[in-house]
Amino acid sequence: MTYPYDPNNPYYQAPSPYGTGYPQLPRNNGMAIASMCVSLAAIFTCYGALLVGPIGAILGHVSMREINRSPQAYTNRSMALTGIIVGWSLFAVWALLITFVVLAATGVLGPALQGEFDS
């Protein structure tokens, strides 16, 4: 019985000294996918966007750094960019909204707005 890689086998071919022949295809960066998913999940969490949004944005920044270091290895730069934009924009919107509500409730913005909170 002869084995497929037996040199005594007449159908055996020696491995090519020039490599396997197919180039390695670029792959997806897992952190970029996580960044986009976490940032989009922050849309559906009300006050969680203050915590979840920056986490998605930071994941996006880290994955963009990895993608920029080796652009031939990764393909999903747009997912990382989506995570950064959505994460920071949700954080900013909720921070401004909470700041406005606190200032209106304390009377800093005027007595007319504070009256709406008192009644």
Secondary structure, 3 states (H helix, E strand, C coil): CCCCCCCCCCCCCCCCCCCCCCCCCCECCHHHHHHHHHHHHHHHCCCCHHHHHHHHHHHHHHHHHHHHHCCCCECCHHHHHHHHHHHHHHHHHHHHHHHHHHHHHHCCCCHHHHHHHHC
